[in-house]
Every structure is written in C-alpha cells, then in structure tokens.
Amino acid sequence: MTPPGPGAAEAPRKLTKKDFESDQDVRWCPGCGDYAILSAVQKTMPDLGLPKENIVFISGIGCSSRFPYYMNTYGFHTIHGRAPAIATGLKVARPDLKVFVVTGDGDGLSIGGNHMLHVLRRNVDITILLFNNRIYGLTKGQYSPTSELGKVTKSTPMGSADRPVNPLSFALGCGATFVGRTVDRDVRHMEEMLKRAAAHKGTGFLEILQNCNVYNDLAWNVMYEKETKVKHELRLEHGKPLIFGAADDRKAVIMKGVQPTVVKASEVQESALWVHDEKSPNAAKLLADLFFPDYPVPVGTLLDIDAPIYEKTMLDQEQRAISDRGPGDIAKLLTSGDTWKIE
Amino acid sequence: MSETVATARGVPKEIKELDRAVIRFAGDSGDGMQLTGEQFTTESAVAGNDIATLPNFPAEIRAPAGTLFGVSSFQLQFGSQRVYTPGDRLDCLIAMNPAALKVHLRDLKPGGILIVNTAAYDKRNLDKAGYPSNPLDDASLGERYRLHKVDMSALTHEAIKDLPLNTKEKDRTKNFFALGLVSWIYTRPLEPTLDWISKKFAKAKDIAEANVRVLKAGHAFGETAEIFGEHYTVDAADMPPGLYRAMTGNRALAWGLLAAAQRSNVPVVYGAYPITPASSILEELAMHKRFRIRTIQAEDEIAAVTAAIGASFGGAIGVTGSSGPGIALKSEGIGLAVTAELPIVIFDIQRGGPSTGLPTKTEQADLMQAMYGRNSESPCVVIAPATPGDCFYIAYEAVRIAAKYMVPVLVLSDGFLANGSEPWLIPDVNTLPPIDVQFRTESEGFFPYLRDPATLSRPWVRPGTPGLEHRIGGLEKQDVTGNISYDPENHDHMVRMRAEKVRRVAQEIPPTSINGPATGDLLVVGWGGTYGSITAAVERAQAEGKSVAQIHLRHLNPLPPDLGHILREYRKILVPEINSGQLVRVLRAEYLVDAVGFNKVRGLPLASEEIHEAITQLLESK
C-alpha cells in the first residue's frame, strides 16, 4: 500500500470486483452455478466498505469449498464440515475481521451439521453462504441431505430412503438471527441478498439454490424457467403482503387457523393478508416450510433480528475482568494463595 | 530417636521420628476423602515435607453409597527426603466404611495403622461390601494391624450437638474428625486447614464452626484417648530454598499457558469439550480472563481442535485439550494443522482405554496415537511432562516450539499427573526462555510457504495485514508459493519437508541428564508420569551398589540427539511403561537396541517396588 502523503489523509481507493479476483484458475465444471455466485460475491465485496485484508473466506470440503482460492482476500480451505468451528475460533481470536463461511448442503448439513447448529445458536458474527444443489458433486453424484426422498443416485439405485432436511427450517430451529434464500441464476437478487446477509450483525445464514449441471441438473428448475418462476416465486419484502404469481393470476399466502393457505389475491380482504415481518421468528418458521408444488417458493429475507453476539460477549467479559482487577500478572498468580518458604 | 511430651491430661505420649510415611484416606464417594487428602497434603507441605499424591475416585459422580465401586481414596507419601511417588504400600489406612476396608486393606503393610469409623460398619454396609460378618470382630485383624476402632460419627455429633445444623449436615463433617485425628498422629499443623475452613465457609458461619470443632475434636481425641500410645513426626525435607506452593498437573498446564500468553504477548484461545481427566484445564483457564485467555467450550472434540486452528490462523495461540478418545476425534484436525503449518498445542491427558475405558484412571498408552495416529505422513512434535510441576514448563515449552516452528505440538500428560500434586518451587518467570513471535508484515518477496532456513518454518501472517492476502488449506501445496499442487515430486518433497521441520526441533533439546553412571550394566528409560516410580526404584538399586542409570525423556518426537549414543553405553536397557510396550518399540526401531519393556496396564501408577524387581531380574538374567 502507498503511504499517505504528508498532511493529508488520502481517501482509500474504492475497490472494484477485480481487486477481489485471485490469480488462481477457477476449476469448477463448465456451466456450474458456482461461477455466478463467485462473480456476484466478488462484485458485492467493494460495497462492504472494508479493506480486503480484513476479509477472510473459510470453507470446508466440497465443490463450493474451493471458493476461498478464487478470492483475493485471506482464505482457508479446511476440512469437511468444520468451517463454522474454524470460523468461530478465528472470530474469538480476531473479532475485528469480516469472516465468510462458504459451504454446501453436504458439508454444512451432513458432516458439519453439528457445527452449523452451534455456530447459529451462538450467533457468531460471520456470514454463511450455503450452496444447496441437493447432491454430492465432488464425490461424483451421491444423494445429499437435501435430496428429495426417493432420489435415485449411484449410492441409492432404488431411491434414497431418508427424508430431506430443509436448510432454512434447520437454521431457524437452531436460533439463527438472519435467514435468507436466493437463487444462483437471479444475479441481481443474489447480490442484494449477499449484501444483506453480510451486513447482519451476528450469524447471517444465506441459502443459495445452486445448480449442479453435471450430477443434478435443473434441480431448481421451477426457479429457472421463466414461466414457472413468475408463477411460483414468492419475493419476501418486509412490511409487504405475501402476494405472488403472474400479473393476471395473483395469489396470496394467508393463514387459515394454523395452516398457511394459498388463495386468489383478489378474494382476500386487505386485513386478512399475511404481511411479512422479518422480525418474527414464528412467521419465519412457517415461511421456511413453504415450497413448490403446494406452495410458492419464498426467496429473500425470512428473518433478521438482533441477539447477543458470542465473541462480543466473551470480549466484554475479558474487558470487564481486566478493568475490575487489572491485567493478569503471572508472577503474582504464581505466588498467590497458599505458599510456604523453605530457607 | 524418640521423646515424650506431656499431653493435655498430663499423660506423656511418645513421639517417633520417621523418614517418610504413606497414608491413604478411603471412604464412600460422599465421605469427602479427596478434600481430606488435599488438606492433609497442605498441612504436610507447610510442615516442609516433600510430597507426592495419588487421588483415586470412581467414574460415577454419585456412586451408590456403601458399594465397592463407590469407594474414593486419596493417598500421599510425605517425607524428610526426596519423595518421588505416592508410595506403594501403606503405613496408615483410614477406612471410613466396610467397602473402603475391603478394597484397600490389601495395600496396608503388616503392622500398619488401620483406623475405621465403627459407625459405618452396620449390617447394611457390611452386606454391600460383601462381608458375611463384621471384620472388626475378627481378632486376626487387630493382630495383623494396629487397629483403631473409633466411632467417628458419634464423636462428631457430640462435638457439635448444640449447633443449628441438621443431622445430614452434621454427619458430613466427620471427614474432618478423621483429618484431625490423623493430623495428630503425624504431628501436622492444623492452621492451614483452619484457614481454609474460614475462607471456604466465610458465609456459612455454622458450618465453619462445625468443621473447626470437629477437626479439633479429632485432634484432641488422638491426644487424649488411651488407644494411641505414640505418634510421629516427619522432619522437613532438605529441599532447594525458595517459595513453594502445591501444584497439580492440570493447573500447571493451565498456568504454563498463561505464562506463555504473557511472555509472547499473543492471546491464547483454548478450545475444549469436557472430558475426564482434562476438564479442569478448561475450568482453570476460564477463571483467568485477565490474561487474555479465551476459552471456548466447543460442541465436540472436532470443533475444539478446529477452533484452535482457526484462532491460530488469526494470529493467536490455538490450544486444545482432551483425553485419548477426544484426541482420536481430533486427528483429522491435527492433520490440517500439520499441512497448513499452523502452530497449535494439543494436551492429551491420557486415561485408561481403549474406547471409554477407565475414565478416571491413569495410563500411558497414547504414545503411538500421538506419534502416528493420523492419516498419511503427519508428524507432530510430542513432549511429555515428568511430574505435576513439570507440566508448567512443558505447556510453556509447547507454545514456544509451536510458534517457532509453525507445527502442532502434542503434550502427553496423564490422569496421575493431572490430579496428583507436589510441592513446587515457584520459578522466576523472567528466567523462562523468551517466546519471540514475529508476524510477517513485509509484503515484498512474500510467499505463504517461504521457509526460514534454520527452522524451516513458514511465515505467520495475521489476517488484516495489507498486501499479504493469501489462501492456505488442506490440499497439498507447492512449497514456497503455497499454490495447490498435484505434482508427484512436489508431494514427495513436502512429505520430507514436514518431517524435517519436526526433526529440526531436536536443536531445542538440551543434553539428556543421566541419573547415575554414564556407562554401566543397565539403563532405565522412562517418559511421562512414571518418573517418580522409576527414580525411586533406580535410586534404591544404586544404593544397593548396582550399576544402574536412569534417563527420563521429555521429548519423544523428535527424540534427543544424544539418545542413540547414551543407549549404547549400557549393557541392558529397561523401559517401564503403563502400556504394552510403546516407547520400547520406538527405541528398538530407531536405534536397533535390545531394549526390554516392563509393562503393567492397571490404570494405576507403576509401583517402584515392582520396577526395582524388574531391574534386579534383568541384571541377573544373562
């Protein structure tokens, strides 16, 4: 970095997407949804307004986990499922850093499910990007914990016998304070959501529906085809009613008793509309379960609330201990309590 | 030598001087035997004795009262000369109930002092201990031992009958009766225990009063009761001058980290999942936030080690601690630290295994796991403390080596060292070697795997340093640049590089100190918590005129550079270990020497008597 000139604090140059591109060749399969995500992440980085040396990308194992190599920031490609734990240790040591965890449905919800649970409940101040393609790509096509029941893959020739986990419901169940969803092929929405997740204080959990064109092509086709996307996408906006669908066929999600129900928008009185409230964990839990074909597919911010941040609480305790009794002194500690002298 | 003093009642009682004594308090888990033993230890420390302790308790938190498996005990040896072990055979056993008698009587020397609380020897407790009739009624017990039948429960209640406490609360103080009595028998000062009571129960005056009265009642009972004809003193030991404190192994590990954090001016992040016998390190560190020690009680063992790695990536000293089963879970994480070449410290407080094994008992069977227990070629530095107090220096040394060489360092302590305590000469912290952590800030010529020519370590860079943004990971990387590399020759080079880096740590190892002749018939080689037992056995053999020497290894990987030469100076080599022969295998493989193992794996320290026997046998064999 160039040292600032005498007398004048030079305004730092506004960074660009290019500043965040590393010199490494990107090695995902041609056509992989990860390319669009990488590009969107690199593009939104300058908007964080942070020096790039203060940004760290941590990943585990899987296709998505190659991500840090392609970001010209600090990065650590670790071991399968453990990125949230590594990030927790990093944030406890260095609360000043902006830390992203990049993970996938297998890395984050299968082998690393336990760490995901605990990082979310602790509300460590990090941003988690979970690329959900409903398949194991790096190991060449076995079903994943988000694959639909009955999924036929190499390891399940007669169909998988286990029911899938819903990442959003999982995160909310863990007590996440920010939960959102976006789609790899909707670049503008993705950029918007990346910024929101990154701006959240506490753990920002963003599920990105991502296409594995080699082992699970078009798993999210409902959100890719223009026609079905218009029909089934439910854009969540704080303070706006849950209305979706084509212009000539607007529909609303309302509550009937304790059951979310899809009705014609024109038939609902304004007072009966379900108005989206990002501050309501209960509403978010109901929204998380909505999905095609019975319901629309919600995208956007389901929940954005404040809660105590793990490493901040820890640092506050440290500061309090120091201000109450002064910094530790090992020589004093060694001679404290019961001692005796031998002449 | 003996003298007589007048007691309160004017009846003189003889005082005999002893060199050393081994005593054991044994009772039900709820009888407070650990506390009693610890207080007796403090009294003996204040009396200036050298001490070694052996707490022994069941894995069950509240084992059913009166059962054999619910017995908890605390043994210590104190002496006017160097004390290396808690002792093999007992001079005095306090058995608070029949189960304690049943479990521990076999360790009491013939003619030894046996003190029982007769109140606990009722039908119910006798049944639970499997005694068909009351052993106290058997005349042979009194013939074989100096049996003292004391109704401690009744005497306790009598001493505090006017205090407003319920029966249960009153009964709970009877361990202090035993402590008072034994303190009288061995002429221990009561002041340390009185101080402790006043501090501990500052807010519960009645309980404090009860404990004080019961303690004094026990003491007075010894002095006045006609049954105790004599008592004993053990003179202060001739120990190096200075200020001392009692130190347990786990506290010493924790304090060693505090010292390292302060000297290096780098914060320590300790990630751990609760596990016996390592949990007390986490608890101890959590009390010292002022030292910039940050503790994470992780969700599991894997998170504990990976959090430490994340912290280390961030420029802190990442440390994790566990016992054998937890270390197994951490293996993949340790491998990541090996290849990422990040400094972390891993404490393994070994316990009986395999699997859950004997959680509260000691063992030394994780050496192979520490050396080789990871996938592929994943060398780590392995060091082991010899005594509870040595744990302080080992923890400090582990941080120093990890930071200097950018390697994971495994510390092999054990359950015996962790809970055992010894009088510890408090060091001047300024005499500890410096821990000079240099974070790279210069971007010119930077590569993540650029190597220091002397240590081969790569630069440690704190994220946040401008111009040094870089990526590391678990994939094989090209040396110097750190870029991902699948090149076969590079992989071979990196495997050798990582091994060589660990080998270079040998330059940190001081010359091996030999206890005994520099050449001779037999060398006894030990490591870890068996130091005391081996030393006592070797010194006894030396006193008998045998040509025996001893070395005790603190560095197990790499091994000391002078070790090969030393091994060849003796006709025979004996390696006592609490495993089925792990170091002996390493020594045979590394040096092609005919080392012989002495192995007992009972969850207990080796008895110096049996090591002495093994020494004698090996010397006599052809």
Chai-1 contact restraints between the chains, C-beta under 6 A:
chainA,res_idxA,chainB,res_idxB,connection_type,confidence,min_distance_angstrom,max_distance_angstrom,comment,restraint_id
A,M1,B,P466,contact,1.0,0.0,6.0,A-B,restraint_1
A,E53,B,G464,contact,1.0,0.0,6.0,A-B,restraint_2
A,E53,B,T465,contact,1.0,0.0,6.0,A-B,restraint_3
A,E53,B,P466,contact,1.0,0.0,6.0,A-B,restraint_4
A,E53,B,E469,contact,1.0,0.0,6.0,A-B,restraint_5
A,N54,B,G464,contact,1.0,0.0,6.0,A-B,restraint_6
A,V56,B,P463,contact,1.0,0.0,6.0,A-B,restraint_7
A,P68,B,R471,contact,1.0,0.0,6.0,A-B,restraint_8
A,Y69,B,R471,contact,1.0,0.0,6.0,A-B,restraint_9
A,N72,B,E469,contact,1.0,0.0,6.0,A-B,restraint_10
A,T73,B,E469,contact,1.0,0.0,6.0,A-B,restraint_11
A,Y74,B,P463,contact,1.0,0.0,6.0,A-B,restraint_12
A,Y74,B,E469,contact,1.0,0.0,6.0,A-B,restraint_13
A,G75,B,R471,contact,1.0,0.0,6.0,A-B,restraint_14
A,F76,B,F313,contact,1.0,0.0,6.0,A-B,restraint_15
A,F76,B,I472,contact,1.0,0.0,6.0,A-B,restraint_16
A,H77,B,G473,contact,1.0,0.0,6.0,A-B,restraint_17
A,I79,B,E332,contact,1.0,0.0,6.0,A-B,restraint_18
A,I79,B,L336,contact,1.0,0.0,6.0,A-B,restraint_19
A,I79,B,G474,contact,1.0,0.0,6.0,A-B,restraint_20
A,R82,B,T306,contact,1.0,0.0,6.0,A-B,restraint_21
A,A85,B,A303,contact,1.0,0.0,6.0,A-B,restraint_22
A,A85,B,T306,contact,1.0,0.0,6.0,A-B,restraint_23
A,A85,B,A307,contact,1.0,0.0,6.0,A-B,restraint_24
A,I86,B,T306,contact,1.0,0.0,6.0,A-B,restraint_25
A,I86,B,I309,contact,1.0,0.0,6.0,A-B,restraint_26
A,I86,B,G310,contact,1.0,0.0,6.0,A-B,restraint_27
A,T88,B,A307,contact,1.0,0.0,6.0,A-B,restraint_28
A,G89,B,V269,contact,1.0,0.0,6.0,A-B,restraint_29
A,G89,B,A307,contact,1.0,0.0,6.0,A-B,restraint_30
A,G89,B,A308,contact,1.0,0.0,6.0,A-B,restraint_31
A,G89,B,G310,contact,1.0,0.0,6.0,A-B,restraint_32
A,G89,B,A311,contact,1.0,0.0,6.0,A-B,restraint_33
A,L90,B,G310,contact,1.0,0.0,6.0,A-B,restraint_34
A,L90,B,F313,contact,1.0,0.0,6.0,A-B,restraint_35
A,L90,B,G314,contact,1.0,0.0,6.0,A-B,restraint_36
A,V92,B,V269,contact,1.0,0.0,6.0,A-B,restraint_37
A,V92,B,R294,contact,1.0,0.0,6.0,A-B,restraint_38
A,V92,B,I296,contact,1.0,0.0,6.0,A-B,restraint_39
A,A93,B,V269,contact,1.0,0.0,6.0,A-B,restraint_40
A,A93,B,A311,contact,1.0,0.0,6.0,A-B,restraint_41
A,A93,B,G314,contact,1.0,0.0,6.0,A-B,restraint_42
A,A93,B,A316,contact,1.0,0.0,6.0,A-B,restraint_43
A,R94,B,G314,contact,1.0,0.0,6.0,A-B,restraint_44
A,L97,B,P463,contact,1.0,0.0,6.0,A-B,restraint_45
A,N114,B,E299,contact,1.0,0.0,6.0,A-B,restraint_46
A,H115,B,A303,contact,1.0,0.0,6.0,A-B,restraint_47
A,H118,B,E299,contact,1.0,0.0,6.0,A-B,restraint_48
A,M314,B,R294,contact,1.0,0.0,6.0,A-B,restraint_49
A,Q317,B,K289,contact,1.0,0.0,6.0,A-B,restraint_50
A,E318,B,K289,contact,1.0,0.0,6.0,A-B,restraint_51
A,A321,B,K289,contact,1.0,0.0,6.0,A-B,restraint_52
A,A321,B,R290,contact,1.0,0.0,6.0,A-B,restraint_53
A,I322,B,R290,contact,1.0,0.0,6.0,A-B,restraint_54
A,R325,B,R290,contact,1.0,0.0,6.0,A-B,restraint_55
A,P327,B,R290,contact,1.0,0.0,6.0,A-B,restraint_56
A,G328,B,H288,contact,1.0,0.0,6.0,A-B,restraint_57
A,G328,B,R290,contact,1.0,0.0,6.0,A-B,restraint_58
A,G328,B,F291,contact,1.0,0.0,6.0,A-B,restraint_59
A,I330,B,L258,contact,1.0,0.0,6.0,A-B,restraint_60
A,I330,B,A259,contact,1.0,0.0,6.0,A-B,restraint_61
A,I330,B,Q262,contact,1.0,0.0,6.0,A-B,restraint_62
A,I330,B,V429,contact,1.0,0.0,6.0,A-B,restraint_63
A,A331,B,V429,contact,1.0,0.0,6.0,A-B,restraint_64
A,L334,B,I426,contact,1.0,0.0,6.0,A-B,restraint_65
A,T335,B,I426,contact,1.0,0.0,6.0,A-B,restraint_66
A,T339,B,L243,contact,1.0,0.0,6.0,A-B,restraint_67
A,T339,B,R245,contact,1.0,0.0,6.0,A-B,restraint_68
A,W340,B,V46,contact,1.0,0.0,6.0,A-B,restraint_69
A,W340,B,Y244,contact,1.0,0.0,6.0,A-B,restraint_70
A,K341,B,L243,contact,1.0,0.0,6.0,A-B,restraint_71
A,I342,B,M239,contact,1.0,0.0,6.0,A-B,restraint_72
A,I342,B,P241,contact,1.0,0.0,6.0,A-B,restraint_73
A,E343,B,P241,contact,1.0,0.0,6.0,A-B,restraint_74
